[in-house]
Amino acid sequence: MNVLHRRINNFFRFSLKSIFILSFIFIFITLSVYFTLLFKPLYYIDINVLNIEQSTNLNKNELKSNYDYVITYLTQNKTEEFNLPTLPSSQHGKIHFKEVKIIFDRLKVMLLCSVIISIIGIIINKRYKKTKYLLTSSIFLIILPVLLLIPFLIDFDKSFTTFHHIFFNNDYWLFDVDLDPIITILPQTFFFHCAILVIILISISSIMLRCIYKSSLKNNQ
């Protein structure tokens, strides 16, 4: 009976520890995604780098206006219909952006829950002077970018398609240029640059956590 009780306790502690670490890791991944989404200068730079003005016959101000609207729509709390400032959108296009917005809205809720769980976990770990979770999180956050980077570099087009199949249960993301010209101002290479920035930010988070872990070891000696 004591053995069974001990096993149950160990399993319970392991489960709580896993939930805490996963929540802690999720915060850094989500913040990396949100930073990339809100980092408009990346697109502004790509307007020149990818020659988007020439390929779309739209001036830079018009490109920025429509892109800014997309970002605002995806991140704001209002539930208005998707209507670009100067470009038309099909009904399927509007539905797709609404679905993308729903994903980001759910990420906000998950992020808040993860922050609460992580705060509780950090307080408990600090009380018992445990910092191993920092190292575990750091290792995971450095492995993840490598796992993502390999398929991105081998075939980003296939990775991009797989991503959409995972998160969407329809093909509304396959835009018709005539009906949804928004696709012309958002070339796939831009999304590749976004993915690279997310990977860089996750890697920086990993390095930061490892440095904090090493620093805490020195302080506890």
N, CA, C and O of each residue as an XYZ file, in Angstrom:
884
protein
N       0.832     -1.208      0.000
C       0.000      0.000      0.000
C       0.869      1.262      0.000
O       0.575      2.235     -0.693
N       1.945      1.222      0.792
C       2.861      2.364      0.838
C       3.553      2.582     -0.508
O       3.791      3.717     -0.921
N       3.874      1.464     -1.191
C       4.515      1.550     -2.504
C       3.571      2.194     -3.509
O       3.972      3.058     -4.288
N       2.309      1.764     -3.482
C       1.303      2.311     -4.388
C       1.088      3.794     -4.105
O       0.988      4.608     -5.023
N       1.019      4.126     -2.829
C       0.823      5.522     -2.435
C       1.999      6.381     -2.896
O       1.813      7.515     -3.337
N       3.195      5.839     -2.793
C       4.394      6.557     -3.207
C       4.408      6.772     -4.721
O       4.776      7.839     -5.214
N       3.996      5.727     -5.440
C       3.953      5.830     -6.902
C       2.942      6.869     -7.360
O       3.189      7.623     -8.301
N       1.797      6.900     -6.678
C       0.761      7.874     -7.010
C       1.268      9.295     -6.757
O       1.046     10.203     -7.559
N       1.945      9.465     -5.635
C       2.502     10.780     -5.299
C       3.560     11.218     -6.310
O       3.611     12.376     -6.725
N       4.405     10.252     -6.695
C       5.462     10.551     -7.667
C       4.864     10.940     -9.019
O       5.320     11.872     -9.680
N       3.825     10.192     -9.407
C       3.153     10.484    -10.678
C       2.485     11.853    -10.624
O       2.515     12.611    -11.593
N       1.881     12.158     -9.478
C       1.203     13.450     -9.307
C       2.207     14.590     -9.372
O       1.951     15.603    -10.023
N       3.347     14.435     -8.705
C       4.387     15.469     -8.720
C       4.976     15.639    -10.122
O       5.233     16.756    -10.570
N       5.185     14.500    -10.808
C       5.718     14.538    -12.172
C       4.753     15.255    -13.111
O       5.171     16.032    -13.969
N       3.462     14.989    -12.944
C       2.441     15.619    -13.796
C       2.407     17.122    -13.579
O       2.344     17.889    -14.539
N       2.448     17.550    -12.308
C       2.430     18.979    -12.000
C       3.683     19.667    -12.538
O       3.623     20.772    -13.077
N       4.827     18.982    -12.376
C       6.090     19.534    -12.866
C       6.061     19.677    -14.385
O       6.532     20.675    -14.930
N       5.507     18.678    -15.063
C       5.427     18.705    -16.529
C       4.515     19.825    -17.005
O       4.827     20.522    -17.971
N       3.380     19.996    -16.318
C       2.439     21.060    -16.679
C       3.099     22.420    -16.508
O       2.937     23.309    -17.345
N       3.845     22.577    -15.419
C       4.533     23.842    -15.159
C       5.578     24.133    -16.239
O       5.609     25.235    -16.787
N       6.423     23.166    -16.545
C       7.486     23.368    -17.525
C       6.910     23.633    -18.918
O       7.392     24.510    -19.635
N       5.880     22.875    -19.296
C       5.252     23.079    -20.600
C       4.616     24.468    -20.692
O       4.693     25.126    -21.730
N       3.991     24.905    -19.605
C       3.391     26.243    -19.571
C       4.472     27.312    -19.661
O       4.313     28.316    -20.355
N       5.575     27.083    -18.950
C       6.693     28.017    -18.945
C       7.291     28.147    -20.347
O       7.577     29.251    -20.810
N       7.473     27.024    -21.006
C       8.014     27.001    -22.367
C       7.039     27.658    -23.350
O       7.443     28.400    -24.246
N       5.754     27.370    -23.161
C       4.719     27.901    -24.049
C       4.723     29.429    -24.051
O       4.459     30.050    -25.080
N       5.020     30.028    -22.911
C       5.065     31.490    -22.812
C       6.087     32.063    -23.782
O       5.790     33.008    -24.513
N       7.283     31.500    -23.793
C       8.355     32.017    -24.644
C       8.050     31.801    -26.127
O       8.351     32.655    -26.961
N       7.456     30.662    -26.443
C       7.103     30.391    -27.840
C       6.019     31.356    -28.312
O       6.120     31.929    -29.396
N       4.982     31.532    -27.494
C       3.873     32.408    -27.857
C       4.308     33.866    -27.960
O       3.902     34.578    -28.878
N       5.139     34.307    -27.011
C       5.629     35.683    -27.059
C       6.491     35.919    -28.298
O       6.481     37.009    -28.869
N       7.229     34.903    -28.706
C       8.045     35.010    -29.922
C       7.154     35.175    -31.143
O       7.451     35.967    -32.037
N       6.065     34.424    -31.175
C       5.112     34.514    -32.288
C       4.433     35.880    -32.306
O       4.300     36.501    -33.361
N       4.004     36.344    -31.129
C       3.324     37.634    -31.047
C       4.258     38.791    -31.383
O       3.854     39.747    -32.045
N       5.500     38.704    -30.929
C       6.459     39.755    -31.254
C       6.642     39.849    -32.765
O       6.664     40.942    -33.331
N       6.772     38.695    -33.408
C       6.943     38.662    -34.867
C       5.716     39.231    -35.572
O       5.834     39.975    -36.546
N       4.540     38.871    -35.065
C       3.305     39.371    -35.662
C       3.213     40.893    -35.554
O       2.782     41.557    -36.496
N       3.612     41.438    -34.421
C       3.493     42.872    -34.179
C       4.690     43.673    -34.686
O       4.667     44.904    -34.687
N       5.733     42.969    -35.114
C       6.946     43.643    -35.582
C       6.774     44.051    -37.049
O       7.301     43.402    -37.953
N       6.039     45.121    -37.263
C       5.713     45.593    -38.611
C       6.934     45.968    -39.457
O       6.896     45.801    -40.676
N       8.020     46.473    -38.845
C       9.201     46.817    -39.656
C       9.717     45.664    -40.516
O      10.340     45.894    -41.552
N       9.462     44.424    -40.091
C       9.899     43.286    -40.900
C       9.227     43.321    -42.267
O       9.870     43.096    -43.292
N       7.924     43.607    -42.272
C       7.210     43.698    -43.551
C       7.636     44.933    -44.332
O       7.792     44.883    -45.552
N       7.823     46.033    -43.625
C       8.222     47.264    -44.295
C       9.558     47.083    -45.017
O       9.749     47.593    -46.121
N      10.463     46.365    -44.395
C      11.759     46.075    -45.016
C      11.576     45.161    -46.227
O      12.202     45.350    -47.270
N      10.701     44.167    -46.063
C      10.467     43.207    -47.151
C       9.788     43.843    -48.361
O       9.889     43.325    -49.474
N       9.110     44.943    -48.152
C       8.508     45.645    -49.294
C       9.589     45.977    -50.318
O       9.384     45.856    -51.526
N      10.735     46.396    -49.811
C      11.856     46.718    -50.695
C      12.641     45.481    -51.097
O      12.990     45.305    -52.264
N      12.917     44.621    -50.114
C      13.732     43.428    -50.369
C      13.066     42.504    -51.387
O      13.736     41.958    -52.263
N      11.763     42.333    -51.272
C      11.032     41.409    -52.152
C      10.371     42.110    -53.341
O       9.640     41.485    -54.109
N      10.628     43.392    -53.485
C      10.068     44.162    -54.617
C       8.545     44.032    -54.716
O       7.993     43.813    -55.794
N       7.888     44.172    -53.569
C       6.439     43.976    -53.541
C       5.697     45.083    -54.274
O       4.627     44.844    -54.834
N       6.251     46.289    -54.277
C       5.610     47.383    -55.017
C       5.515     47.053    -56.502
O       4.476     47.251    -57.132
N       6.614     46.548    -57.048
C       6.656     46.228    -58.480
C       5.753     45.051    -58.828
O       5.101     45.050    -59.872
N       5.715     44.040    -57.944
C       4.946     42.832    -58.240
C       3.437     43.027    -58.069
O       2.645     42.254    -58.609
N       3.040     44.058    -57.317
C       1.611     44.275    -57.056
C       1.068     45.547    -57.707
O      -0.145     45.741    -57.794
N       1.968     46.402    -58.159
C       1.574     47.702    -58.707
C       0.853     48.572    -57.676
O      -0.010     49.381    -58.018
N       1.222     48.388    -56.422
C       0.688     49.201    -55.332
C       1.840     50.002    -54.730
O       2.966     49.513    -54.641
N       1.550     51.236    -54.320
C       2.615     52.032    -53.720
C       2.845     51.606    -52.267
O       2.034     50.886    -51.686
N       3.952     52.056    -51.696
C       4.344     51.627    -50.352
C       3.308     51.998    -49.295
O       3.051     51.206    -48.389
N       2.719     53.163    -49.390
C       1.715     53.588    -48.407
C       0.490     52.681    -48.430
O      -0.077     52.355    -47.387
N       0.094     52.282    -49.629
C      -1.068     51.408    -49.767
C      -0.757     50.016    -49.218
O      -1.603     49.394    -48.576
N       0.457     49.533    -49.472
C       0.873     48.233    -48.944
C       0.882     48.254    -47.417
O       0.381     47.334    -46.770
N       1.455     49.307    -46.857
C       1.521     49.431    -45.399
C       0.126     49.532    -44.786
O      -0.152     48.927    -43.750
N      -0.737     50.294    -45.427
C      -2.099     50.494    -44.921
C      -2.857     49.170    -44.821
O      -3.497     48.889    -43.808
N      -2.779     48.363    -45.878
C      -3.483     47.080    -45.886
C      -2.846     46.085    -44.922
O      -3.546     45.334    -44.242
N      -1.521     46.084    -44.866
C      -0.828     45.170    -43.943
C      -1.133     45.547    -42.491
O      -1.410     44.679    -41.664
N      -1.081     46.835    -42.192
C      -1.372     47.296    -40.834
C      -2.786     46.903    -40.414
O      -3.033     46.551    -39.261
N      -3.711     46.970    -41.378
C      -5.091     46.593    -41.067
C      -5.171     45.115    -40.684
O      -5.854     44.752    -39.727
N      -4.469     44.265    -41.437
C      -4.466     42.828    -41.156
C      -3.968     42.563    -39.741
O      -4.579     41.794    -39.000
N      -2.855     43.199    -39.363
C      -2.277     42.995    -38.037
C      -3.226     43.491    -36.947
O      -3.416     42.824    -35.930
N      -3.813     44.655    -37.164
C      -4.764     45.210    -36.197
C      -5.970     44.298    -36.049
O      -6.436     44.045    -34.938
N      -6.469     43.811    -37.166
C      -7.630     42.912    -37.146
C      -7.339     41.637    -36.355
O      -8.176     41.174    -35.580
N      -6.150     41.075    -36.555
C      -5.800     39.815    -35.896
C      -5.530     39.970    -34.406
O      -5.686     39.013    -33.647
N      -5.131     41.152    -33.983
C      -4.713     41.330    -32.591
C      -5.706     42.107    -31.730
O      -5.618     42.071    -30.503
N      -6.640     42.801    -32.352
C      -7.600     43.577    -31.560
C      -8.654     42.667    -30.945
O      -8.825     41.527    -31.377
N      -9.360     43.171    -29.938
C     -10.389     42.387    -29.246
C     -11.775     42.549    -29.871
O     -12.712     41.836    -29.513
N     -11.897     43.492    -30.805
C     -13.189     43.724    -31.445
C     -13.516     42.602    -32.431
O     -12.619     41.949    -32.965
N     -14.794     42.392    -32.662
C     -15.236     41.353    -33.601
C     -15.932     42.008    -34.796
O     -17.146     41.889    -34.962
N     -15.160     42.688    -35.608
C     -15.720     43.328    -36.797
C     -15.423     42.482    -38.027
O     -14.525     41.641    -38.003
N     -16.169     42.701    -39.096
C     -15.939     41.954    -40.325
C     -14.635     42.410    -40.975
O     -14.277     43.587    -40.924
N     -13.943     41.471    -41.577
C     -12.669     41.748    -42.229
C     -12.906     42.528    -43.510
O     -13.502     42.016    -44.458
N     -12.430     43.784    -43.536
C     -12.571     44.630    -44.723
C     -11.299     45.456    -44.902
O     -11.042     46.389    -44.141
N     -10.515     45.107    -45.903
C      -9.259     45.809    -46.165
C      -9.528     47.231    -46.651
O     -10.544     47.482    -47.299
N      -8.616     48.170    -46.338
C      -8.806     49.577    -46.720
C      -8.974     49.801    -48.221
O      -9.859     50.547    -48.640
N      -8.129     49.160    -49.032
C      -8.146     49.458    -50.475
C      -8.242     48.213    -51.360
O      -8.259     48.331    -52.586
N      -8.304     47.033    -50.761
C      -8.350     45.800    -51.555
C      -9.635     45.026    -51.273
O     -10.113     45.011    -50.138
N     -10.198     44.382    -52.299
C     -11.409     43.578    -52.090
C     -11.069     42.240    -51.431
O      -9.922     41.793    -51.458
N     -12.081     41.616    -50.844
C     -11.894     40.293    -50.228
C     -13.118     39.435    -50.509
O     -14.253     39.905    -50.425
N     -12.875     38.162    -50.846
C     -13.983     37.233    -51.070
C     -14.535     36.784    -49.721
O     -13.929     37.032    -48.679
N     -15.681     36.127    -49.751
C     -16.276     35.628    -48.513
C     -15.380     34.569    -47.871
O     -15.232     34.521    -46.650
N     -14.786     33.722    -48.712
C     -13.870     32.698    -48.192
C     -12.625     33.345    -47.585
O     -12.106     32.880    -46.570
N     -12.156     34.417    -48.213
C     -11.003     35.134    -47.687
C     -11.302     35.730    -46.324
O     -10.471     35.667    -45.418
N     -12.484     36.308    -46.177
C     -12.890     36.893    -44.899
C     -13.006     35.813    -43.821
O     -12.617     36.020    -42.671
N     -13.546     34.664    -44.211
C     -13.680     33.552    -43.255
C     -12.302     33.075    -42.793
O     -12.094     32.781    -41.616
N     -11.371     33.006    -43.742
C     -10.021     32.537    -43.385
C      -9.375     33.470    -42.362
O      -8.813     33.004    -41.370
N      -9.448     34.768    -42.592
C      -8.831     35.708    -41.655
C      -9.556     35.697    -40.306
O      -8.944     35.934    -39.264
N     -10.847     35.424    -40.334
C     -11.578     35.295    -39.076
C     -11.086     34.068    -38.312
O     -10.951     34.106    -37.089
N     -10.817     32.974    -39.040
C     -10.301     31.764    -38.406
C      -8.900     31.987    -37.832
O      -8.567     31.473    -36.765
N      -8.093     32.755    -38.551
C      -6.749     33.087    -38.054
C      -6.871     33.918    -36.775
O      -6.132     33.702    -35.815
N      -7.802     34.861    -36.769
C      -8.022     35.697    -35.596
C      -8.447     34.849    -34.400
O      -8.004     35.088    -33.277
N      -9.299     33.865    -34.639
C      -9.763     32.977    -33.565
C      -8.579     32.234    -32.948
O      -8.508     32.058    -31.732
N      -7.647     31.802    -33.807
C      -6.446     31.113    -33.312
C      -5.650     32.023    -32.385
O      -5.224     31.601    -31.310
N      -5.450     33.270    -32.799
C      -4.686     34.209    -31.972
C      -5.446     34.581    -30.695
O      -4.835     34.804    -29.650
N      -6.773     34.648    -30.780
C      -7.571     34.918    -29.579
C      -7.427     33.773    -28.571
O      -7.340     34.003    -27.364
N      -7.404     32.548    -29.078
C      -7.227     31.393    -28.196
C      -5.821     31.370    -27.604
O      -5.622     30.974    -26.455
N      -4.851     31.800    -28.406
C      -3.470     31.875    -27.914
C      -3.374     32.845    -26.737
O      -2.632     32.597    -25.786
N      -4.121     33.950    -26.798
C      -4.120     34.918    -25.702
C      -4.607     34.267    -24.410
O      -4.012     34.454    -23.349
N      -5.690     33.505    -24.508
C      -6.250     32.832    -23.333
C      -5.260     31.802    -22.792
O      -5.033     31.716    -21.585
N      -4.679     31.025    -23.700
C      -3.701     30.007    -23.306
C      -2.461     30.657    -22.686
O      -1.876     30.123    -21.743
N      -2.071     31.809    -23.223
C      -0.909     32.530    -22.690
C      -1.186     32.994    -21.265
O      -0.330     32.869    -20.390
N      -2.378     33.527    -21.035
C      -2.748     33.997    -19.700
C      -2.736     32.839    -18.702
O      -2.216     32.973    -17.595
N      -3.313     31.697    -19.102
C      -3.327     30.516    -18.232
C      -1.901     30.043    -17.946
O      -1.579     29.663    -16.821
N      -1.056     30.071    -18.970
C       0.332     29.633    -18.818
C       1.107     30.551    -17.877
O       1.934     30.093    -17.089
N       0.831     31.847    -17.968
C       1.493     32.811    -17.082
C       1.119     32.548    -15.624
O       1.976     32.571    -14.740
N      -0.162     32.299    -15.385
C      -0.633     32.027    -14.014
C       0.018     30.761    -13.465
O       0.513     30.747    -12.338
N       0.014     29.700    -14.269
C       0.620     28.434    -13.851
C       2.119     28.608    -13.603
O       2.668     28.082    -12.635
N       2.765     29.353    -14.491
C       4.214     29.557    -14.382
C       4.586     30.365    -13.141
O       5.577     30.064    -12.475
N       3.796     31.388    -12.830
C       4.053     32.192    -11.636
C       3.987     31.329    -10.376
O       4.836     31.415     -9.489
N       2.942     30.491    -10.331
C       2.799     29.582     -9.179
C       3.990     28.625     -9.116
O       4.556     28.395     -8.047
N       4.363     28.069    -10.275
C       5.485     27.130    -10.339
C       6.804     27.770     -9.940
O       7.603     27.166     -9.225
N       7.034     29.003    -10.407
C       8.272     29.711    -10.083
C       8.358     29.993     -8.584
O       9.418     29.843     -7.977
N       7.238     30.400     -7.995
C       7.199     30.675     -6.549
C       7.529     29.419     -5.746
O       8.301     29.467     -4.788
N       6.929     28.287     -6.153
C       7.181     27.017     -5.456
C       8.634     26.599     -5.610
O       9.274     26.196     -4.638
N       9.161     26.694     -6.837
C      10.559     26.314     -7.086
C      11.528     27.229     -6.342
O      12.564     26.780     -5.850
N      11.187     28.506     -6.263
C      12.048     29.446     -5.547
C      12.053     29.150     -4.050
O      13.073     29.298     -3.377
N      10.916     28.739     -3.550
C      10.812     28.411     -2.123
C      11.727     27.253     -1.759
O      12.349     27.240     -0.697
N      11.796     26.275     -2.669
C      12.644     25.104     -2.412
C      14.022     25.223     -3.075
O      14.793     24.264     -3.111
N      14.314     26.427     -3.602
C      15.604     26.729     -4.220
C      15.957     25.754     -5.350
O      17.077     25.253     -5.442
N      14.949     25.506     -6.212
C      15.144     24.624     -7.363
C      15.138     25.452     -8.648
O      14.235     26.258     -8.874
N      16.139     25.248     -9.470
C      16.241     26.008    -10.721
C      16.402     25.102    -11.942
O      16.632     25.585    -13.051
N      16.284     23.812    -11.739
C      16.502     22.866    -12.845
C      15.515     23.086    -13.990
O      15.808     22.773    -15.144
N      14.344     23.628    -13.655
C      13.347     23.871    -14.697
C      13.857     24.856    -15.755
O      13.452     24.803    -16.916
N      14.753     25.754    -15.333
C      15.340     26.712    -16.275
C      16.186     25.992    -17.313
O      16.121     26.303    -18.502
N      16.979     25.031    -16.862
C      17.824     24.258    -17.769
C      16.971     23.391    -18.690
O      17.223     23.325    -19.893
N      15.966     22.728    -18.130
C      15.075     21.873    -18.924
C      14.374     22.685    -20.010
O      14.291     22.259    -21.162
N      13.874     23.853    -19.632
C      13.198     24.729    -20.592
C      14.163     25.216    -21.664
O      13.813     25.288    -22.842
N      15.378     25.549    -21.244
C      16.399     26.025    -22.180
C      16.730     24.966    -23.220
O      16.853     25.264    -24.408
N      16.874     23.726    -22.763
C      17.196     22.626    -23.682
C      16.082     22.424    -24.705
O      16.334     22.267    -25.900
N      14.853     22.430    -24.212
C      13.711     22.236    -25.106
C      13.625     23.367    -26.128
O      13.359     23.135    -27.307
N      13.854     24.598    -25.658
C      13.737     25.762    -26.537
C      14.863     25.860    -27.562
O      14.735     26.582    -28.551
N      15.951     25.152    -27.339
C      17.021     25.145    -28.344
C      16.825     23.977    -29.318
O      17.256     24.040    -30.470
N      16.173     22.915    -28.845
C      15.896     21.771    -29.715
C      14.783     22.113    -30.711
O      14.840     21.739    -31.882
N      13.777     22.829    -30.219
C      12.624     23.172    -31.063
C      13.007     23.946    -32.321
O      12.560     23.576    -33.407
N      13.820     25.011    -32.225
C      14.213     25.741    -33.441
C      14.942     24.868    -34.453
O      14.761     25.018    -35.661
N      15.773     23.946    -33.946
C      16.501     23.051    -34.852
C      15.517     22.146    -35.594
O      15.637     21.937    -36.802
N      14.547     21.614    -34.855
C      13.551     20.727    -35.461
C      12.693     21.461    -36.487
O      12.269     20.881    -37.487
N      12.443     22.750    -36.226
C      11.642     23.548    -37.161
C      12.461     24.006    -38.357
O      11.971     24.039    -39.486
N      13.704     24.358    -38.096
C      14.552     24.929    -39.137
C      14.862     23.934    -40.249
O      14.915     24.307    -41.421
N      15.065     22.680    -39.888
C      15.424     21.658    -40.880
C      14.370     21.530    -41.983
O      14.717     21.656    -43.157
N      13.084     21.282    -41.649
C      12.082     21.189    -42.733
C      11.865     22.505    -43.464
O      11.574     22.508    -44.660
N      12.007     23.647    -42.744
C      11.844     24.949    -43.386
C      12.885     25.155    -44.479
O      12.571     25.636    -45.568
N      14.123     24.786    -44.178
C      15.208     24.979    -45.132
C      15.150     23.975    -46.281
O      15.504     24.295    -47.415
N      14.699     22.760    -45.975
C      14.612     21.723    -47.013
C      13.497     22.040    -48.010
O      13.709     22.005    -49.222
N      12.310     22.347    -47.489
C      11.170     22.627    -48.375
C      10.153     23.476    -47.605
O       9.228     22.945    -46.990
N      10.333     24.788    -47.648
C       9.428     25.671    -46.897
C       8.019     25.616    -47.467
O       7.045     25.709    -46.721
N       7.904     25.469    -48.767
C       6.589     25.423    -49.409
C       5.754     24.274    -48.847
O       4.576     24.447    -48.535
N       6.376     23.095    -48.719
C       5.678     21.931    -48.178
C       5.362     22.141    -46.697
O       4.282     21.778    -46.230
N       6.308     22.730    -45.962
C       6.096     23.005    -44.539
C       4.955     23.996    -44.350
O       4.143     23.859    -43.436
N       4.906     24.995    -45.226
C       3.867     26.019    -45.178
C       2.494     25.390    -45.425
O       1.518     25.725    -44.754
N       2.434     24.486    -46.381
C       1.182     23.797    -46.703
C       0.758     22.887    -45.555
O      -0.415     22.858    -45.184
N       1.709     22.144    -44.995
C       1.422     21.252    -43.868
C       0.884     22.028    -42.683
O      -0.059     21.593    -42.022
N       1.486     23.181    -42.415
C       1.042     24.052    -41.325
C      -0.441     24.394    -41.475
O      -1.199     24.320    -40.508
N      -0.851     24.767    -42.684
C      -2.244     25.141    -42.920
C      -3.181     23.935    -42.800
O      -4.311     24.072    -42.331
N      -2.727     22.785    -43.210
C      -3.552     21.586    -43.085
C      -3.778     21.216    -41.618
O      -4.825     20.679    -41.257
N      -2.790     21.506    -40.786
C      -2.898     21.200    -39.359
C      -3.883     22.140    -38.664
O      -4.698     21.699    -37.854
N      -3.808     23.430    -38.978
C      -4.581     24.429    -38.244
C      -5.927     24.790    -38.877
O      -6.758     25.430    -38.233
N      -6.150     24.387    -40.131
C      -7.404     24.734    -40.782
C      -8.040     23.491    -41.410
O      -7.355     22.663    -42.010
N      -9.347     23.379    -41.260
C     -10.049     22.210    -41.785
C     -10.743     22.501    -43.115
O     -11.690     21.813    -43.496
N     -10.258     23.529    -43.816
C     -10.785     23.862    -45.144
C      -9.636     24.382    -46.011
O      -8.495     24.479    -45.558
N      -9.953     24.711    -47.257
C      -8.915     25.208    -48.169
C      -9.108     26.688    -48.493
O      -8.688     27.159    -49.550
N      -9.746     27.415    -47.581
C     -10.001     28.836    -47.815
C      -8.709     29.654    -47.847
O      -8.691     30.790    -48.320
N      -7.633     29.057    -47.337
C      -6.342     29.762    -47.342
C      -5.687     29.740    -48.728
O      -4.695     30.430    -48.962
N      -6.247     28.946    -49.641
C      -5.758     28.925    -51.025
C      -6.477     30.040    -51.796
O      -7.490     29.804    -52.454
N      -5.939     31.237    -51.702
C      -6.590     32.408    -52.267
C      -6.530     32.459    -53.790
O      -5.548     32.053    -54.411
N      -7.605     32.966    -54.364
C      -7.660     33.301    -55.789
C      -7.188     34.753    -55.901
O      -7.783     35.647    -55.300
N      -6.130     34.984    -56.662
C      -5.547     36.329    -56.772
C      -6.574     37.360    -57.213
O      -6.549     38.499    -56.749
N      -7.480     36.970    -58.108
C      -8.479     37.914    -58.625
C      -9.505     38.291    -57.557
O      -9.990     39.422    -57.525
N      -9.831     37.337    -56.684
C     -10.837     37.583    -55.651
C     -10.218     38.109    -54.357
O     -10.839     38.893    -53.641
N      -8.994     37.676    -54.061
C      -8.302     38.077    -52.826
C      -6.879     38.537    -53.137
O      -5.920     37.805    -52.890
N      -6.744     39.746    -53.677
C      -5.408     40.249    -54.034
C      -4.483     40.457    -52.830
O      -3.300     40.752    -52.998
N      -5.027     40.303    -51.613
C      -4.204     40.410    -50.409
C      -3.034     39.423    -50.467
O      -1.966     39.679    -49.912
N      -3.252     38.294    -51.147
C      -2.201     37.274    -51.226
C      -0.987     37.787    -51.992
O       0.129     37.316    -51.775
N      -1.198     38.746    -52.884
C      -0.077     39.268    -53.673
C       0.834     40.160    -52.839
O       2.022     40.284    -53.136
N       0.284     40.786    -51.791
C       1.117     41.670    -50.973
C       1.759     40.914    -49.801
O       2.554     41.470    -49.043
N       1.393     39.633    -49.674
C       1.974     38.788    -48.627
C       2.650     37.569    -49.272
O       2.142     36.454    -49.159
N       3.771     37.770    -49.933
C       4.461     36.649    -50.592
C       4.942     35.614    -49.587
O       5.190     35.929    -48.423
N       5.070     34.387    -50.047
C       5.453     33.292    -49.168
C       6.832     33.517    -48.533
O       7.087     33.073    -47.413
N       7.702     34.201    -49.249
C       9.041     34.479    -48.715
C       8.959     35.339    -47.464
O       9.783     35.205    -46.559
N       7.968     36.223    -47.411
C       7.779     37.036    -46.208
C       7.455     36.145    -45.014
O       7.967     36.368    -43.917
N       6.612     35.141    -45.219
C       6.272     34.217    -44.131
C       7.493     33.397    -43.712
O       7.638     33.032    -42.545
N       8.359     33.116    -44.670
C       9.611     32.431    -44.349
C      10.465     33.305    -43.433
O      11.054     32.815    -42.469
N      10.527     34.586    -43.734
C      11.281     35.524    -42.897
C      10.663     35.606    -41.496
O      11.378     35.712    -40.500
N       9.328     35.555    -41.434
C       8.645     35.549    -40.134
C       9.026     34.307    -39.327
O       9.294     34.386    -38.129
N       9.042     33.159    -40.011
C       9.387     31.900    -39.346
C      10.814     31.945    -38.809
O      11.084     31.470    -37.706
N      11.719     32.514    -39.590
C      13.117     32.636    -39.160
C      13.226     33.535    -37.935
O      13.983     33.240    -37.010
N      12.473     34.631    -37.926
C      12.501     35.539    -36.774
C      11.974     34.846    -35.526
O      12.533     35.012    -34.442
N      10.903     34.070    -35.669
C      10.361     33.320    -34.524
C      11.409     32.358    -33.975
O      11.595     32.257    -32.762
N      12.090     31.656    -34.872
C      13.132     30.702    -34.465
C      14.280     31.419    -33.758
O      14.802     30.922    -32.760
N      14.669     32.575    -34.268
C      15.743     33.353    -33.635
C      15.344     33.788    -32.229
O      16.143     33.701    -31.297
N      14.114     34.252    -32.079
C      13.631     34.713    -30.775
C      13.542     33.564    -29.770
O      13.867     33.736    -28.595
N      13.102     32.396    -30.234
C      13.046     31.227    -29.355
C      14.447     30.827    -28.927
O      14.667     30.467    -27.771
N      15.392     30.888    -29.851
C      16.790     30.550    -29.539
C      17.371     31.525    -28.522
O      18.086     31.119    -27.606
N      17.066     32.802    -28.682
C      17.527     33.813    -27.722
C      16.942     33.532    -26.337
O      17.626     33.676    -25.324
N      15.673     33.129    -26.304
C      15.030     32.782    -25.035
C      15.750     31.621    -24.361
O      15.951     31.617    -23.147
N      16.135     30.639    -25.166
C      16.859     29.480    -24.647
C      18.193     29.898    -24.026
O      18.538     29.476    -22.922
N      18.925     30.723    -24.745
C      20.234     31.201    -24.259
C      20.057     32.005    -22.966
O      20.841     31.870    -22.027
N      19.027     32.832    -22.937
C      18.760     33.658    -21.767
C      18.463     32.799    -20.533
O      18.976     33.065    -19.446
N      17.634     31.770    -20.712
C      17.287     30.886    -19.600
C      18.504     30.110    -19.108
O      18.673     29.903    -17.906
N      19.349     29.685    -20.040
C      20.570     28.964    -19.645
C      21.500     29.877    -18.835
O      22.112     29.440    -17.861
N      21.600     31.132    -19.242
C      22.443     32.091    -18.510
C      21.893     32.331    -17.104
O      22.649     32.409    -16.135
N      20.574     32.446    -17.006
C      19.947     32.643    -15.693
C      20.181     31.412    -14.807
O      20.427     31.529    -13.607
N      20.097     30.239    -15.426
C      20.315     28.992    -14.676
C      21.741     28.931    -14.135
O      21.950     28.611    -12.965
N      22.725     29.237    -14.988
C      24.124     29.208    -14.567
C      24.380     30.240    -13.491
O      25.137     29.992    -12.553
N      23.755     31.390    -13.623
C      23.920     32.457    -12.634
C      23.339     32.027    -11.286
O      23.918     32.307    -10.237
N      22.196     31.347    -11.322
C      21.551     30.891    -10.081
C      22.395     29.820     -9.382
O      22.416     29.745     -8.154
N      23.085     28.996    -10.169
C      23.960     27.967     -9.588
C      25.103     28.616     -8.818
O      25.456     28.179     -7.722
N      25.673     29.660     -9.400
C      26.778     30.374     -8.751
C      26.315     31.043     -7.464
O      27.032     31.054     -6.464
N      25.113     31.599     -7.502
C      24.588     32.292     -6.327
C      24.260     31.334     -5.193
O      24.321     31.703     -4.020
N      23.904     30.079     -5.554
C      23.545     29.082     -4.532
C      24.742     28.354     -3.958
O      24.622     27.605     -2.988
N      25.917     28.582     -4.571
C      27.119     27.904     -4.083
C      27.666     28.571     -2.818
O      28.677     28.126     -2.274
